[in-house]
Amino acid sequence: VGERDSVIIMTHEPNWLLDWYFNNVSGKNVKHLICDYLKGRCKLRIAGDMHHYMRHSYVPSDGPVYVQHLLVNGCGGAFLHPTHVFSNFRKFYGTTYESKAAYPSFEDSSRIALGNILKFRKKNWQFDFIGGIVYFVLVFSMFPQCELNHILREDSFSGHLRSFFGTVWNAFMYVLEHSYVSFAALILMLLLELGVETCIQHKLLATSGYHTLYQWYRSVESEHFPDPTGLRARIEQWTFGLYPACIKYLMSAFDIPEVMAVTRSNICKNGMQSLSRGGAVIYYASVFLYFWVFSTPVVSLVLGSYLYICVNWLHLHFDEAFSSLRIANYKAFTRFHINHDGDLEVYTLAVDKVPKEWELDPDWDGELKQPQQLSHLRRFPSKWRAASAHQDPLNTVKIIDHFVIQQTEKPDLGASNRSVTC
């Protein structure tokens, strides 16, 4: 590199943004190169790693300018990163910068973050398996809640709500004194217990022990399917009682609400010590099945809302909040062009939406190929094209940024042995 040559510095990550964001100091060797050796000849610094496009250009001042333009383009990454969390970046190496381009824009980036509330569960449905289990583990020791009758005795809906949230508060205070638990999981636990209590109060559950479903089946059987020949009694005798017993216990196994309600009533009357170890396992397994189904939508909503609030209001967890959305769109790449005047033109081209379905382009096979022909000089340079024409990148590509870096010293056109280095 000559003493008066302009230089582009390329690093793997944009430490000017990350150091500002994390309040950190890194890249001391690069700083020494730029500030102490190049001394203002670094016209452009470029990096990837962040999956978006951003360019900051210096604000003219009386102080030294070590880098004129700071450019990030990692739009080839697997998922999109936000831009709006870096909107307040201003200073680097003592120079003031202003944002000249952002892709997606700050407004679009903030809007995209809303997907954590609306789409988190759809895009991360596997999280339900873990989230529901975690919520149950947090509150399983608080099952059952036996003192809930006072909520149902209220005369008005507002009284029900007031009494319910009063119970939530008392349970929460108990949790703070004795254990750690999610507030949302606590509410779900009380709602599930209140639902079971309501069914018991209205004689919908726990009316005939563990075999209510079987007794209902026998009543329907005797009413609509009479057995005048006594065939069922003979089958019971021939199978030594296994025929009705198998049906009875199989129905009991599938009648989970009844098992849960009857066991709950027994615990509330006689205490947890009245249950055998097997009975306790059956009870908690029954509660888990309903609690898991009940809690998984709430788990996803709570986590998605948390990520949205963090990334949009607090500018935290930008990597987690956007990796959860797994957005494969907003692709871009940057091209350099040194024109006849020796100036460096920088273009960034992008497509907002990436096609998900592709097909072979028959025109590519039909085009006459010249030996050693460069692909960009061909009329049909790609073997593949988008299945939908309106999504084809050739039709949707656009220039999202273009700027020119002037050559510091114009070459002497009369001297043929001099060259321009950028």
C-alpha positions in Angstrom: 0.0 0.0 0.0 1.4 3.3 -1.1 1.8 6.3 1.2 -1.0 8.2 -0.5 -3.3 5.3 -1.5 -6.9 5.1 -0.3 -7.7 2.0 1.7 -10.8 -0.2 2.4 -10.7 -2.1 5.7 -12.8 -5.2 5.8 -13.4 -7.0 9.1 -15.6 -9.9 10.1 -17.8 -8.0 12.5 -18.8 -4.3 12.9 -17.2 -3.6 16.2 -18.2 0.1 15.9 -21.9 -1.0 16.4 -21.3 -3.9 18.8 -19.0 -1.9 21.0 -21.5 0.9 21.2 -24.3 -1.5 21.9 -22.6 -3.6 24.5 -20.5 -0.6 25.9 -17.4 -2.5 25.1 -13.9 -1.8 23.7 -12.5 -4.2 21.1 -10.4 -4.1 17.9 -7.4 -2.3 19.4 -5.1 -3.6 16.7 -7.5 -2.4 13.9 -7.7 0.9 15.7 -4.0 1.2 15.7 -3.8 0.4 12.0 -6.5 3.0 11.1 -5.7 5.8 13.4 -1.9 5.6 13.9 -0.8 4.2 10.5 -3.3 5.0 7.8 -4.2 8.4 9.5 -7.3 9.2 7.5 -6.6 7.2 4.4 -9.2 4.6 5.3 -12.1 5.8 3.2 -14.4 2.8 3.9 -14.7 0.2 6.6 -17.0 -2.7 5.8 -18.1 -5.8 7.8 -20.7 -8.5 7.8 -21.9 -10.6 10.8 -25.0 -8.5 11.4 -27.8 -9.7 9.1 -28.9 -6.3 7.8 -27.6 -3.4 5.9 -26.5 -0.1 7.5 -24.3 2.7 6.4 -23.1 5.6 8.6 -21.1 8.5 7.0 -19.1 11.1 8.9 -20.4 14.5 9.7 -17.9 17.1 8.4 -16.1 18.8 11.3 -12.7 20.4 12.2 -11.4 17.3 13.9 -9.6 14.4 12.2 -11.7 11.8 10.3 -10.1 8.4 10.4 -12.9 6.6 8.5 -15.3 8.3 6.1 -17.9 5.6 5.8 -18.9 2.6 8.0 -20.9 -0.1 6.2 -22.4 -3.3 7.4 -23.9 -5.8 5.0 -24.6 -9.3 6.4 -27.9 -9.7 4.4 -26.8 -13.1 3.3 -27.3 -14.5 6.8 -29.8 -17.2 7.6 -32.2 -14.8 9.3 -32.8 -11.1 9.6 -31.4 -8.8 12.3 -33.0 -5.5 13.3 -31.7 -2.1 12.5 -33.7 0.1 14.8 -31.8 -0.9 17.9 -28.7 0.8 16.4 -30.5 4.0 15.4 -28.8 6.0 18.1 -25.3 5.2 17.1 -23.3 8.4 16.6 -19.6 8.3 17.6 -16.6 6.3 16.5 -12.9 7.1 17.0 -14.0 10.6 18.1 -15.8 11.3 14.9 -19.6 12.0 14.6 -21.5 9.9 12.2 -25.1 9.9 10.9 -27.2 7.1 9.4 -27.4 7.4 5.6 -29.1 4.0 4.8 -30.7 1.2 6.7 -32.3 -2.0 5.3 -34.8 -2.7 6.5 -35.6 0.8 7.5 -35.9 1.7 11.2 -39.7 1.8 10.9 -39.9 -1.5 9.1 -37.5 -3.1 11.6 -39.7 -2.0 14.5 -42.8 -3.2 12.8 -41.3 -6.6 12.0 -40.6 -7.1 15.7 -44.3 -7.2 16.3 -44.2 -10.7 14.9 -43.0 -12.0 18.2 -46.4 -11.4 19.6 -48.4 -12.5 16.6 -46.4 -15.3 15.1 -44.0 -16.6 17.8 -46.0 -19.8 18.5 -46.6 -20.5 14.8 -42.9 -20.2 14.0 -41.6 -21.9 17.1 -44.3 -24.5 17.9 -41.6 -26.9 19.1 -41.2 -24.6 22.1 -44.6 -25.7 23.4 -43.1 -29.0 24.5 -40.5 -27.3 26.7 -42.6 -24.3 27.8 -45.6 -26.4 29.0 -43.3 -28.7 31.0 -41.4 -25.8 32.6 -44.7 -24.1 33.6 -46.0 -27.3 35.2 -42.7 -27.9 37.1 -43.0 -24.3 38.5 -46.4 -24.9 40.0 -47.0 -28.6 40.4 -46.3 -28.5 44.2 -49.2 -26.1 44.6 -51.8 -28.6 43.4 -54.5 -28.9 44.6 -55.9 -25.6 45.8 -58.8 -26.7 48.1 -60.0 -23.3 49.4 -61.6 -21.8 46.3 -65.3 -21.9 47.3 -65.3 -18.2 48.3 -64.7 -17.2 44.7 -67.8 -19.0 43.5 -70.0 -17.7 46.3 -69.7 -14.1 45.0 -72.9 -12.7 43.5 -71.5 -10.6 40.7 -68.9 -11.0 37.9 -66.9 -8.1 39.4 -67.0 -9.9 42.7 -65.7 -13.1 41.1 -62.8 -11.2 39.5 -62.0 -9.3 42.8 -62.1 -12.5 44.8 -60.1 -14.4 42.1 -57.2 -11.9 41.9 -57.2 -11.6 45.7 -56.6 -15.3 45.8 -53.9 -14.9 43.1 -52.2 -12.2 45.3 -52.3 -14.4 48.4 -50.9 -17.3 46.5 -48.2 -15.1 45.0 -47.2 -13.8 48.4 -47.0 -17.4 49.6 -44.8 -18.2 46.6 -42.5 -15.3 47.4 -42.0 -16.6 50.9 -41.5 -20.2 50.1 -40.5 -20.8 46.5 -39.9 -19.3 43.0 -42.7 -19.5 40.4 -43.8 -17.8 37.2 -46.7 -15.4 37.8 -48.4 -16.5 34.6 -48.0 -20.2 35.6 -49.6 -19.3 39.0 -52.7 -17.8 37.3 -53.1 -20.7 35.0 -52.8 -23.1 37.9 -55.6 -21.3 39.8 -57.8 -21.1 36.7 -57.5 -24.8 36.1 -58.2 -25.6 39.7 -61.2 -23.1 39.6 -62.5 -24.9 36.6 -62.4 -28.3 38.3 -64.0 -26.8 41.4 -66.8 -25.3 39.3 -67.5 -28.7 37.7 -67.6 -30.4 41.2 -69.9 -27.7 42.5 -72.3 -28.2 39.6 -72.2 -32.0 40.0 -70.5 -32.5 36.7 -67.5 -34.3 38.1 -66.6 -36.4 41.2 -70.2 -37.6 41.7 -69.6 -41.4 41.5 -66.0 -42.0 42.2 -63.4 -43.0 39.6 -65.8 -45.0 37.4 -68.4 -42.4 36.5 -67.8 -42.9 32.8 -68.2 -46.7 33.2 -71.5 -46.3 35.1 -72.8 -44.0 32.4 -71.8 -46.6 29.8 -73.7 -49.4 31.7 -76.8 -47.2 32.0 -76.8 -46.5 28.3 -76.0 -50.1 27.5 -78.9 -51.4 29.6 -81.3 -48.8 28.2 -80.5 -49.0 24.5 -78.9 -52.5 24.1 -80.9 -55.0 26.2 -79.6 -58.5 26.7 -82.6 -60.8 27.2 -80.5 -63.9 26.6 -78.0 -63.1 29.4 -75.0 -63.2 27.0 -73.0 -60.5 28.8 -73.3 -62.3 32.1 -72.1 -65.5 30.5 -69.1 -63.7 28.9 -68.3 -62.3 32.3 -68.4 -65.8 33.8 -66.3 -67.3 31.0 -63.6 -64.6 31.3 -63.6 -64.8 35.1 -64.7 -61.2 35.3 -62.1 -59.8 32.9 -64.6 -58.6 30.3 -66.3 -55.9 32.4 -63.2 -55.2 34.5 -61.1 -54.3 31.4 -63.8 -52.0 30.1 -64.2 -50.4 33.5 -60.6 -49.6 34.1 -59.9 -48.6 30.5 -62.7 -46.1 30.7 -61.3 -44.9 34.0 -57.9 -44.3 32.4 -59.5 -42.2 29.6 -61.8 -40.3 32.0 -59.0 -38.0 33.1 -61.2 -35.1 34.4 -63.0 -37.5 36.7 -59.8 -39.0 38.0 -58.4 -35.5 38.6 -61.6 -34.3 40.3 -62.1 -37.4 42.5 -58.5 -37.4 43.6 -58.5 -33.7 44.3 -61.6 -34.1 46.5 -59.9 -36.9 48.4 -56.8 -34.9 48.9 -58.8 -31.9 50.2 -60.7 -34.1 52.6 -57.9 -36.4 53.9 -54.7 -34.7 52.9 -51.9 -35.6 50.5 -50.7 -38.4 52.8 -53.9 -40.3 52.1 -52.6 -41.0 48.5 -50.4 -43.9 47.7 -47.3 -43.2 45.6 -49.0 -44.6 42.5 -52.2 -42.5 43.2 -50.0 -39.4 43.4 -48.3 -40.2 40.1 -51.7 -40.7 38.4 -53.1 -37.5 39.9 -50.1 -35.3 38.8 -50.1 -37.0 35.4 -53.7 -36.2 34.9 -53.2 -32.6 36.0 -50.2 -32.2 33.7 -52.1 -33.3 30.6 -54.7 -30.5 31.0 -52.3 -27.9 32.4 -49.9 -28.5 29.5 -52.6 -27.9 26.9 -53.9 -25.0 28.9 -50.5 -23.3 29.3 -48.7 -23.7 26.0 -50.4 -20.8 24.2 -49.8 -18.6 27.2 -46.1 -19.6 27.4 -45.5 -18.6 23.8 -47.5 -15.4 24.2 -45.6 -14.4 27.3 -42.1 -15.1 25.8 -43.0 -13.5 22.5 -44.3 -10.4 24.3 -41.2 -10.3 26.4 -39.0 -10.3 23.3 -41.1 -7.6 21.6 -40.9 -5.3 24.6 -37.2 -5.9 25.0 -36.3 -5.3 21.3 -38.7 -2.4 20.7 -38.8 -0.5 24.0 -35.5 -1.4 25.7 -33.4 -2.4 22.6 -32.3 -5.6 24.3 -32.1 -9.2 23.0 -31.9 -8.1 19.4 -30.4 -11.4 18.3 -32.9 -13.6 20.1 -35.9 -11.4 19.2 -35.2 -11.7 15.5 -33.8 -15.2 15.3 -37.1 -16.4 16.8 -38.9 -14.9 13.7 -36.5 -16.7 11.2 -37.1 -14.2 8.5 -35.3 -15.3 5.3 -36.2 -12.2 3.3 -34.4 -8.8 2.9 -31.4 -10.1 1.0 -28.8 -7.7 -0.3 -25.2 -7.5 -1.6 -22.8 -4.7 -2.2 -20.8 -4.0 -5.5 -17.8 -1.7 -6.0 -17.1 0.1 -9.2 -14.1 2.3 -9.9 -15.1 4.7 -12.6 -12.9 6.4 -15.2 -12.2 9.3 -12.8 -10.7 7.0 -10.2 -13.7 7.5 -7.9 -15.1 4.5 -6.0 -18.9 4.0 -6.6 -20.6 1.7 -4.1 -23.9 0.1 -5.0 -26.1 -2.1 -2.7 -28.8 -4.1 -4.4 -31.6 -5.9 -2.5 -34.7 -8.0 -2.8 -37.4 -7.6 -0.1 -38.9 -11.1 -0.6 -37.0 -14.3 -1.4 -38.8 -16.9 -3.5 -39.4 -20.2 -1.7 -40.1 -22.2 -4.9 -37.7 -22.5 -7.8 -37.8 -24.2 -11.2 -35.4 -24.9 -14.0 -35.1 -22.1 -16.6 -35.5 -23.7 -20.1 -34.1 -20.5 -21.7 -30.8 -21.2 -19.9 -30.4 -24.5 -21.7 -31.5 -23.0 -25.0 -29.1 -20.1 -25.0 -25.9 -20.6 -27.2 -22.9 -20.7 -24.9 -19.6 -19.2 -25.9 -16.3 -20.6 -24.6 -15.1 -18.8 -21.4 -18.1 -16.5 -21.5 -18.7 -14.8 -18.2 -22.1 -15.5 -16.7 -23.0 -11.8 -16.2 -22.7 -11.2 -19.9 -25.2 -13.9 -20.8 -28.8 -13.1 -21.4 -29.9 -15.9 -19.1 -27.2 -16.2 -16.5 -29.0 -18.5 -14.0 -30.0 -22.1 -14.4 -32.8 -21.5 -12.0 -35.7 -19.0 -11.8 -38.4 -18.3 -9.4 -41.6 -20.4 -9.9 -43.6 -17.2 -9.6 -42.6 -14.5 -12.0 -43.6 -11.6 -9.8 -41.2 -13.0 -7.1 -38.2 -13.5 -9.4 -35.3 -11.4 -8.1 -34.5 -10.3 -11.6 -37.9 -8.4 -11.5 -37.8 -7.3 -7.9 -34.2 -6.3 -7.3 -33.7 -2.6 -6.4 -30.8 -0.3 -5.4 -31.2 0.6 -1.7 -28.0 2.6 -1.4 -25.5 4.3 -3.7 -22.7 6.7 -2.8 -19.3 7.8 -4.3 -16.0 8.1 -2.6 -13.9 10.7 -4.3 -10.3 9.9 -5.2 -8.0 11.9 -2.9 -5.5 12.7 -5.5 -6.2 12.7 -9.2 -3.6 10.8 -11.2 -1.3 12.5 -13.7 -2.8 11.2 -17.0 0.4 12.1 -18.8 2.4 9.6 -16.8 1.6 6.1 -18.0 3.5 4.3 -15.2 1.2 5.5 -12.4 -1.9 3.8 -11.2 -4.8 4.2 -8.8 -5.3 1.9 -5.9 -8.6 1.7 -4.0 
